[in-house]
């Protein structure tokens, strides 16, 4: 009782003096990380120009320009599709649309993660000469890879026309699938970019992981090729989950509720958990580039 009587005047004096309750450290970092992402999103004109200029720079003085992206990807898909159809005795009309959609989606996912390994070092002149949030560079990277995805979507359209495939009403599920992919790409790209600019050896590690993930993800092979005892293991592969929720609506195939829940949990749960990491290290990036 004595301790309680002594604590009351202290609490009342803090209320009278207007002292604020101290915010936990991790919460402060999370608020700083969210502020960095919001400020980066507000500079949408700048990351739009950065994404466009990077594509133009890659194909400067080229007559076909960005169409080289579509042409090179289309040739690879055609060769692999015909070869795989002959080896596995699968009809080309069934294998080639599946392969076209899968490879285009994989190029989107792997392009974001792969480019994130060196994005801060490649854009250090923006970060050091302008007062801009680091999220601006990440958003420009994601925007550029989505533009490449739209270019490569022409391959899917051509393959569908050649083999008489049409889009079902279920294709509208592509929009929420791409939204979840973009949300996941923001926090995943930010973390990969931060770790790789601090520990440069991780760049090669991430490239090796992407190469391994390509073979264990159903991109050039169908999930049905696995026995039912091992199909559930694909739910532990985030690449497989995101490939499936984007690919299935285009091929008019059902997507299980568990895959949608996993994709949403990875996207929004990962974003919430990564905010403190972003807020803690966002200012140190300028010293690491």
N, C-alpha and C positions, 0 to 999 in steps of 0.2 A: 504494500500500500504506500509505503514511503517513496519507493522508486517511482510509482505511478504519479504521485503528487508532484514530484520534482520534474517529471518529463512533461507535464501539461503546460507549465509556463513557458518551457522552451519551445514547444510546438506552437503555442499562441504567439510568442514573440517572432518566430519565423514567419508566421502568417501575416503579422502586422508589418514586419519590415519588407515583405514582398519577395523574400528569397525563393528562388525556384528550386525544385527538386532536381538534383543532378541526373542527367540522362546517361544511361549505361553506355559504355564505350562502343560496343558492337552496334547499338542502335544509332549512335552518332555516325559511325562509318556507313551504315546502311542508308541513312538519309543523305549522306554525301554522295554515295554511289548512285542513288536514285536521281539526285540533282544533276549529276554528270550525264546520265543517260537522257534526262529530259532536256537539258541544255543542248546536247548534241542533236536530238530530234528537232529542236526548234530551228537549227541551222540547216534545214532541209535543202535549201537552195545550194548551199556550199557542198554538201556531200553528194548532191545530184551532179554538180559540175565536176567534182573530183572523180566520180564514177565514170562519167561520160569521157572525160579527158584521158583517163587511163586506157580505155578501149581505143580511143583515137590514136593515142601514142603508140600502142602496140602494133597498129596496122597503118601507120603513117606511110604515105606515098604508095599505097597499095590500091589497085583498081577495084578489087572486090571488097576490101575493107573487112568489116566484121562478118561478112558472108563466108570467109575462110573458116570461121568457127563451125558454122553449119555444115560446110562441105567436108571438112576433115572428120567431123563426128559422124556424118552420114555414111562416108566410105567405110569407116571402122565398123559401124553397126551392120552394114550390109555384108561385109566379109565375115564377121563373127557370126551373124545370124545364119547365113547359109552353111557355114562350117559346122556350127552346133546342130543345126537341123539334120544334116547328113549323118553326123556322128551318133546322135541320140535317136535318130529315126523319128523325128517330130515333124509334122507338116510345117513348111515354111510360113504358110498363112497364119499359123498359130504362134510360131517361135519368133518371127521377126517383129510383130507389133509388141510382144512382151519385152523383147530385148531393147527395142527402140525407146520405150517408155522408161525401162529400168536404167539404162545407161545415161539418159538425159537427166534423170533424177539424181543418179549417183554423182554425175559431174557437178550438179548444184551443191550437194552436201559436201563432197570431198574438196570442191573448189573453195568453199568458205573456210573450212578447217585448214586446208593447206596454205591458202593465202594469208591466213591469220598468223602463221608462224613468223612472218617477216614484215608484217604490215606497219608496225611502229617504226622499225628501222628504215623502211622504204619511204615513209612519210615524215621523217624527223624534221624536215625543213618546215613543214606546216606547224608542228608542235612547238618548235623552238623560236620561230619568228612571229607567230601569232598567238594571241591568248584565246585558244579554242579548247574545248573539252576533248579528251582522248576518245570519247565515244563517237566523235565526229568521224574519225578515221575508220572505226569499226563499221559504222553505218554506211559509209561510202563503199567499203569492201563488200558488204552484204548486198547493197544496191547494185553494184557492178555484176556480181554473180547471178542475181536475179535477171538482169538484162541479158546475160549470156544464156540463161535458162529459157528466156522468151525467144531468143534467136534459134536455139536448138529445138524449140517446140515445133518449128517448121518441119523438122524431120518426122516427128510424130504425125503431123497432119498429112504429109506425103505418104507415109506408110499406111495410114488408115484409109486414104483414098484409093491407093493401089489395091489393097486387099478387101475393100468394101466394108470396112469397119465404121460404125457410127457411134456417136456419143449418146449415152443414155441419160435420163434425168439425174441419175446418181452422180454424174460428172460435176454437179454443182458442189459436191462435198470437197472438191479440189480446193475451193477457196478457204474453208477453215483449216484444211490440212496445210496449205501454204502459210497461213497465219501462224499456226503452231510452229512451223519450221522456222519462220522469221524470228519469233520470240526466242526460240531455243538458240538460234544462230547468234543473237545479240550477246547473251551471257557466255555462251560457249566460246565464241570468237574472242571476246574480251579477255577471258581467263587464259586461253591458249596464247594469245598475243602477249599478254603480260608475262607469263611464265617463260615464253621463248625469248623475249627481249632481255630478261634477267639471266636466264640460263641458256646460252646459245646452243648447247649440245642437245637440248630438247627439240630443236628444229628437225634434226635427223631422226630422233625417236618418234616424233609425230608422223613424219613421212613413212616410216616403217610400219607404224600402227595402221595408217590408212591403207597401205598395201595389203596388210593382213586382213583388215576389215573388208576389203573388196572381195576376198575369196570366201569369207565366211558369211557374207551377206548375200541373199538371193537376188543377185543382179544378172549374172550370166547363167544362172540355173534357177529352176522353179522351186518354190517351197514344197511342192508335192513330191519332189524327188527324194526328200528326206522321209524316213519312216516316222510314223506317228509318235513313237517314243521320244524322238528328238526334236520334233517341231516346236514344242513348248520352249526349248532353249532359245529360239529366235526372239522371244519376248524379252530376253536379257540383253539383246543387242539393239541399242538405240538406233543405229543405222537401219537395221532391218525393219524396225517399227515405223520409222518415218518414210522409208521407201514404200512400204506397204500402204500407208494411209494416203499417199499421193498417187500411187500406181493403180490401186484397186478401183477408185472411181472412174478413171480413164478407161480401164478394161472392163468395166461393168461387172466387177466382182465384189462380193460382200466383204466388209471390214468388221471384225469382231469388236465388241464393246471394250474388251480388255486392251486392245491396241489403241483405241482412242483415249482411254483413261491413262495408259502409260505415257502416250505422247503428250497429253495435257499436263500430267504430273511432272514429267521431265522439263517441259517448257516453262511452266509457271513456278513450279517448286524450285527448279534450278535457278530461275531468275531471282526468287526471293532469297535463296541461300547465298547467292553470289554477290548481292548488293554490298555486304560488309567488306568482302574481298576487294571489290572495285573501289569503294570509298577509301580503303586503307592504302592502296598502292597507286591510285591514279596520279598523284603528284610525284611519286618516285620514278615514274616512267620517263620523265624528262631528263633524269640523271642517268638512265640506263641506255637511252638511245645513242 
